[in-house]
Amino acid sequence: KVVYSNNPDTNGTGESGESKTHQYTFGFDLKKTDGTNGLAGAKFQLKKGDDVIRLIAVAGQENTYRPAKDGESEGVVDTVTTPADGVIHFTGLAEGTYHLVETAAPEGYNKVADPIEVKIEASYNEDGILESWTVNKNGQNAVEVVNHAGTLLPGTGGIGTVIFTVAGVVLVVAGVAWAMRRRQRD
């Protein structure tokens, strides 16, 4: 509430009505699996828009991270690694859309190519009190990311295609030059 005075010549004051605000934070679990079992060693970044969220481990809670506050620098990381059970807990997040970006897959597995969208939505009553919230509208607060075993195929292109392209151009130019010289002789 605010206490105010409209007249500086008197001691009379007035008060505004009392107002309450509510601020909520949310979280979700990242479950890295091979479809059945948890996978250790996958590396992830959590992004909001184009910005990587700087994370800090929550004291006393294993594999749990929250966004770092301004001024916090000790223990702050941009990338988190899945433990043996493949589960990482994210807490302290505001409502909104985030993206999980896998920067490295466990050895022997293919990396997930596209970022995984994580959308946290909440509904509130008229007083601003939280009624319910969901992650990706699935009723659960977990996001499963599945890796498939195998090796990545080598990229196409590279120096091999450049060599063949240059050789092809040289052959075409030589053929045109040969045809022009032959025409001049005739």
Residue, then its C-alpha position, 0 to 999 in steps of 0.5 A: k500500500v502507499v501512504y500519501s499526502n495531498n497537502p504539504d501544510t497539514n499532517g493528514t495522509g491517505e492510504s491506497g488500497e492494499s495490493k498483493t502481487h504474486q510471482y511464480t517460477f516453474g521448472f521441468d525435467l530433461k530425460k535423455t534416453d535411448g528410448t528405454n534407458g537413461l543416457a549419460g554424457a549428453k551436453f545441452q544448452l537451454k536457450k530463450g530466443d537466441d540467448v543461452i541461459r547461464l545456469i548455476a547448480v542448486a545447492g543440495q540438489e543433485n543435477t538441478y540447475r536454475p538461471a544465474k542471477d546478475g552478478e553471480s559468476e562462480g559455478v555458472v555454466d552455459t552447458v550441462t551434461t546428463p548424469a548416469d540416469g540421464v535426468i537433469h532438473f531445471t528450476g526457477l524458470a519464468e513462463g514462456t518458450y525455451h529451447l533445449v539444444e543438444t551440443a554433444a551426444p553420448e558416445g555411440y549415439n547420434k545427436v538430435a539435430d533440431p532444438i527441442e521446444v519447451k513451452i511453459e504455460a500457466s493459468y491464474n485466477e482473478d487475484g493473480i493466484l496460480e491455478s495450474w501450469t503445464v510443460n508442452k501441454n502434456g500434463q507432465n513436467a518432463v521432456e524426453v529426448v531420445n538418441h538413436a545408436g549409430t554413427l553419423l554418415p560423412g557429409t556430402g561435398g567437401i574437397g572431392t566435389v571441388i576437384f571434380t568440378v574443376a576437372g569438368v570445367v577444364l574439360v569443357v573449356a578444352g573441348v570448346a577450344w579444340a572445336m574452335r581450332r578445328r573450325q578455323r582449320d576447315 
